[in-house]
């Protein structure tokens, strides 16, 4: 399927170039992501989105392992091969996710033995939020065994934020980055 909104293309205007590089983590030599190039078609919206996205990715209270597990699960549950592939190629190893766990973020269940009790609680929360836009008392209690109040609030925002990103990437049919991992399972129905 053809991408519905083309990203900005080089040579970039100076402000566009600065904006694209603000999206990318420091020291990354890769070309800015297509998602960012598409968002820069609406610079005012992109600048507002960048603040929250960077805050969650770089300055959050959740550790890398928790954050990337939540992002991967939200992307997989949303059938967003683009975001899942980018994050798993870029962050899975540094977040401590094993190759088996990377696959299980897409096709596994929260009670799989590969997950710790903390990971099970996070995955259960993401799955409930995805299915119902709510968290049951039982899942909330499980979360609170592992996360403090601020971390739970951040998890709720993080899951919602990446659902929004999935809407953008899927709705605009943003083409996958050539270096990204392929989402296991059937896109849109990852088997969970």
C-alpha positions as a Markdown table, in Angstrom:
| # | Residue | x | y | z |
|---|---|---|---|---|
| 1 | Unk | 0.0 | 0.0 | 0.0 |
| 2 | Unk | 1.2 | 3.5 | -0.8 |
| 3 | Unk | 2.1 | 5.9 | 1.9 |
| 4 | Unk | -0.8 | 8.5 | 2.1 |
| 5 | Unk | 1.2 | 11.6 | 3.2 |
| 6 | Unk | 4.7 | 12.1 | 1.8 |
| 7 | Unk | 7.4 | 13.2 | 4.3 |
| 8 | Unk | 9.3 | 16.3 | 3.7 |
| 9 | Unk | 12.3 | 15.7 | 1.5 |
| 10 | Unk | 15.8 | 17.1 | 1.3 |
| 11 | Unk | 17.2 | 19.6 | 0.8 |
| 12 | Unk | 15.3 | 20.8 | 3.9 |
| 13 | Unk | 14.6 | 24.4 | 4.8 |
| 14 | Unk | 16.9 | 25.3 | 7.7 |
| 15 | Unk | 14.0 | 25.3 | 10.3 |
| 16 | Unk | 12.7 | 22.0 | 9.0 |
| 17 | Unk | 16.2 | 20.5 | 9.3 |
| 18 | Unk | 16.6 | 21.8 | 12.9 |
| 19 | Unk | 13.1 | 20.4 | 13.7 |
| 20 | Unk | 13.9 | 17.0 | 12.2 |
| 21 | Unk | 17.1 | 16.7 | 14.2 |
| 22 | Unk | 15.4 | 17.7 | 17.4 |
| 23 | Unk | 13.2 | 14.6 | 16.9 |
| 24 | Unk | 16.2 | 12.3 | 16.7 |
| 25 | Unk | 18.1 | 11.2 | 19.8 |
| 26 | Unk | 21.5 | 12.9 | 20.3 |
| 27 | Unk | 24.4 | 11.3 | 18.4 |
| 28 | Unk | 22.2 | 9.3 | 16.0 |
| 29 | Unk | 23.6 | 9.5 | 12.5 |
| 30 | Unk | 20.6 | 8.0 | 10.7 |
| 31 | Unk | 18.4 | 10.0 | 8.4 |
| 32 | Unk | 15.4 | 11.3 | 10.4 |
| 33 | Unk | 12.5 | 8.8 | 10.7 |
| 34 | Unk | 9.7 | 8.9 | 8.0 |
| 35 | Unk | 7.2 | 9.4 | 10.9 |
| 36 | Unk | 9.0 | 12.7 | 11.8 |
| 37 | Unk | 9.2 | 13.7 | 8.1 |
| 38 | Unk | 5.4 | 13.2 | 7.8 |
| 39 | Unk | 4.7 | 15.1 | 11.0 |
| 40 | Unk | 6.8 | 18.0 | 9.7 |
| 41 | Unk | 4.2 | 18.6 | 7.0 |
| 42 | Unk | 2.4 | 20.3 | 9.9 |
| 43 | Unk | 5.2 | 22.0 | 11.8 |
| 44 | Unk | 3.1 | 23.5 | 14.6 |
| 45 | Unk | 1.5 | 20.1 | 15.4 |
| 46 | Unk | 4.9 | 18.4 | 15.2 |
| 47 | Unk | 6.5 | 20.9 | 17.6 |
| 48 | Unk | 3.7 | 20.3 | 20.2 |
| 49 | Unk | 4.0 | 16.5 | 19.8 |
| 50 | Unk | 7.8 | 16.5 | 20.1 |
| 51 | Unk | 7.7 | 17.9 | 23.6 |
| 52 | Unk | 5.5 | 15.1 | 25.0 |
| 53 | Unk | 7.2 | 12.4 | 23.0 |
| 54 | Unk | 10.7 | 13.4 | 24.1 |
| 55 | Unk | 9.6 | 13.8 | 27.6 |
| 56 | Unk | 8.3 | 10.3 | 27.7 |
| 57 | Unk | 11.2 | 8.7 | 25.8 |
| 58 | Unk | 14.1 | 10.5 | 27.5 |
| 59 | Unk | 12.9 | 12.1 | 30.8 |
| 60 | Unk | 10.3 | 9.7 | 32.1 |
| 61 | Unk | 10.2 | 7.9 | 35.4 |
| 62 | Unk | 9.7 | 4.5 | 33.9 |
| 63 | Unk | 13.0 | 2.7 | 33.1 |
| 64 | Unk | 14.0 | 1.7 | 29.6 |
| 65 | Unk | 12.9 | -1.9 | 30.1 |
| 66 | Unk | 9.4 | -0.9 | 31.2 |
| 67 | Unk | 9.0 | 1.9 | 28.7 |
| 68 | Unk | 10.0 | -0.2 | 25.7 |
| 69 | Unk | 7.9 | -3.2 | 26.8 |
| 70 | Unk | 4.8 | -0.9 | 27.0 |
| 71 | Unk | 5.6 | 0.8 | 23.6 |
| 72 | Unk | 6.2 | -2.6 | 21.9 |
| 73 | Unk | 2.9 | -4.0 | 23.2 |
| 74 | Unk | 0.9 | -0.9 | 22.3 |
| 75 | Unk | 2.3 | -0.9 | 18.8 |
| 76 | Unk | 1.8 | -4.6 | 18.4 |
| 77 | Unk | -1.8 | -4.5 | 19.7 |
| 78 | Unk | -2.5 | -1.6 | 17.4 |
| 79 | Unk | -1.1 | -3.5 | 14.4 |
| 80 | Unk | 1.5 | -0.7 | 14.0 |
| 81 | Unk | 4.4 | -2.5 | 12.3 |
| 82 | Unk | 6.1 | 0.9 | 11.8 |
| 83 | Unk | 6.5 | 1.9 | 15.4 |
| 84 | Unk | 7.0 | -1.7 | 16.7 |
| 85 | Unk | 9.8 | -2.2 | 14.2 |
| 86 | Unk | 11.6 | 1.1 | 14.9 |
| 87 | Unk | 11.5 | 0.7 | 18.6 |
| 88 | Unk | 12.5 | -3.0 | 18.7 |
| 89 | Unk | 15.4 | -2.4 | 16.3 |
| 90 | Unk | 16.6 | 0.6 | 18.2 |
| 91 | Unk | 15.9 | 0.0 | 21.9 |
| 92 | Unk | 15.1 | -3.7 | 22.6 |
| 93 | Unk | 18.6 | -4.8 | 23.3 |
| 94 | Unk | 19.5 | -1.8 | 25.6 |
| 95 | Unk | 16.2 | -2.3 | 27.4 |
| 96 | Unk | 17.2 | -5.9 | 28.1 |
| 97 | Unk | 14.5 | -7.6 | 26.1 |
| 98 | Unk | 15.6 | -11.0 | 24.8 |
| 99 | Unk | 14.9 | -12.0 | 21.2 |
| 100 | Unk | 12.2 | -14.3 | 22.6 |
| 101 | Unk | 10.6 | -11.5 | 24.6 |
| 102 | Unk | 10.7 | -9.2 | 21.6 |
| 103 | Unk | 8.7 | -11.7 | 19.6 |
| 104 | Unk | 6.3 | -12.2 | 22.6 |
| 105 | Unk | 5.5 | -8.5 | 22.8 |
| 106 | Unk | 3.7 | -9.1 | 19.5 |
| 107 | Unk | 2.3 | -12.6 | 19.7 |
| 108 | Unk | 2.5 | -13.6 | 23.4 |
| 109 | Unk | 0.3 | -13.3 | 26.4 |
| 110 | Unk | 1.0 | -11.4 | 29.7 |
| 111 | Unk | 1.1 | -14.7 | 31.6 |
| 112 | Unk | 3.9 | -16.3 | 29.4 |
| 113 | Unk | 6.7 | -17.7 | 31.6 |
| 114 | Unk | 9.2 | -15.5 | 29.8 |
| 115 | Unk | 7.8 | -12.4 | 31.7 |
| 116 | Unk | 8.6 | -11.3 | 35.3 |
| 117 | Unk | 5.7 | -10.5 | 37.6 |
| 118 | Unk | 6.4 | -6.8 | 36.9 |
| 119 | Unk | 6.3 | -7.3 | 33.1 |
| 120 | Unk | 3.1 | -9.4 | 33.4 |
| 121 | Unk | 1.5 | -6.5 | 35.2 |
| 122 | Unk | 2.6 | -4.0 | 32.6 |
| 123 | Unk | 1.4 | -6.2 | 29.7 |
| 124 | Unk | -1.9 | -6.9 | 31.4 |
| 125 | Unk | -2.5 | -3.2 | 31.8 |
| 126 | Unk | -1.7 | -2.4 | 28.1 |
| 127 | Unk | -3.9 | -5.2 | 27.0 |
| 128 | Unk | -6.9 | -4.0 | 29.1 |
| 129 | Unk | -6.4 | -0.4 | 28.0 |
| 130 | Unk | -6.3 | -1.5 | 24.4 |
| 131 | Unk | -9.4 | -3.6 | 24.7 |
| 132 | Unk | -11.5 | -1.4 | 26.9 |
| 133 | Unk | -9.8 | 2.0 | 27.5 |
| 134 | Unk | -10.0 | 1.1 | 31.2 |
| 135 | Unk | -8.0 | -0.8 | 33.9 |
| 136 | Unk | -9.8 | -3.2 | 36.1 |
| 137 | Unk | -9.3 | -3.2 | 39.9 |
| 138 | Unk | -7.3 | -6.5 | 39.7 |
| 139 | Unk | -4.9 | -5.2 | 37.0 |
| 140 | Unk | -4.6 | -1.9 | 38.9 |
| 141 | Unk | -3.6 | -3.7 | 42.1 |
| 142 | Unk | -1.0 | -5.7 | 40.1 |
| 143 | Unk | 0.5 | -2.5 | 38.7 |
| 144 | Unk | 0.6 | -0.9 | 42.2 |
| 145 | Unk | 2.6 | -3.8 | 43.5 |
| 146 | Unk | 5.4 | -2.7 | 41.1 |
| 147 | Unk | 4.9 | 0.9 | 40.3 |
| 148 | Unk | 4.4 | 4.0 | 42.4 |
| 149 | Unk | 1.7 | 6.6 | 41.7 |
| 150 | Unk | 3.7 | 8.7 | 39.3 |
| 151 | Unk | 4.9 | 5.7 | 37.4 |
| 152 | Unk | 1.4 | 4.4 | 36.9 |
| 153 | Unk | 0.3 | 7.8 | 35.7 |
| 154 | Unk | 3.2 | 7.9 | 33.3 |
| 155 | Unk | 2.3 | 4.4 | 32.1 |
| 156 | Unk | -1.2 | 5.5 | 31.3 |
| 157 | Unk | 0.0 | 8.5 | 29.3 |
| 158 | Unk | 2.8 | 6.5 | 27.6 |
| 159 | Unk | 0.3 | 3.8 | 26.4 |
| 160 | Unk | -2.1 | 6.5 | 25.1 |
| 161 | Unk | 0.7 | 8.4 | 23.4 |
| 162 | Unk | 1.9 | 5.4 | 21.5 |
| 163 | Unk | -1.7 | 4.5 | 20.6 |
| 164 | Unk | -1.8 | 8.0 | 19.1 |
| 165 | Unk | 1.4 | 7.4 | 17.2 |
| 166 | Unk | 0.0 | 4.1 | 15.9 |
| 167 | Unk | -3.0 | 6.0 | 14.6 |
| 168 | Unk | -0.8 | 8.4 | 12.8 |
| 169 | Unk | 1.5 | 5.7 | 11.3 |
| 170 | Unk | -1.3 | 3.4 | 10.4 |
| 171 | Unk | -3.7 | 6.1 | 9.2 |
| 172 | Unk | -1.0 | 7.7 | 6.9 |
| 173 | Unk | 0.3 | 4.3 | 6.0 |
| 174 | Unk | 3.9 | 5.3 | 6.8 |
| 175 | Unk | 6.3 | 3.0 | 5.1 |
| 176 | Unk | 8.5 | 0.9 | 7.4 |
| 177 | Unk | 12.1 | 2.0 | 7.8 |
| 178 | Unk | 14.4 | -0.3 | 5.9 |
| 179 | Unk | 16.4 | -1.2 | 9.0 |
| 180 | Unk | 13.4 | -1.8 | 11.3 |
| 181 | Unk | 12.4 | -5.2 | 12.6 |
| 182 | Unk | 9.4 | -6.9 | 11.1 |
| 183 | Unk | 6.4 | -7.2 | 13.3 |
| 184 | Unk | 5.7 | -10.9 | 14.0 |
| 185 | Unk | 2.3 | -12.3 | 13.4 |
| 186 | Unk | -0.5 | -10.8 | 11.3 |
| 187 | Unk | -0.5 | -6.9 | 11.3 |
| 188 | Unk | -3.6 | -5.6 | 13.1 |
| 189 | Unk | -4.2 | -8.9 | 14.9 |
| 190 | Unk | -0.9 | -9.9 | 16.7 |
| 191 | Unk | -2.4 | -13.0 | 18.2 |
| 192 | Unk | -3.0 | -11.7 | 21.7 |
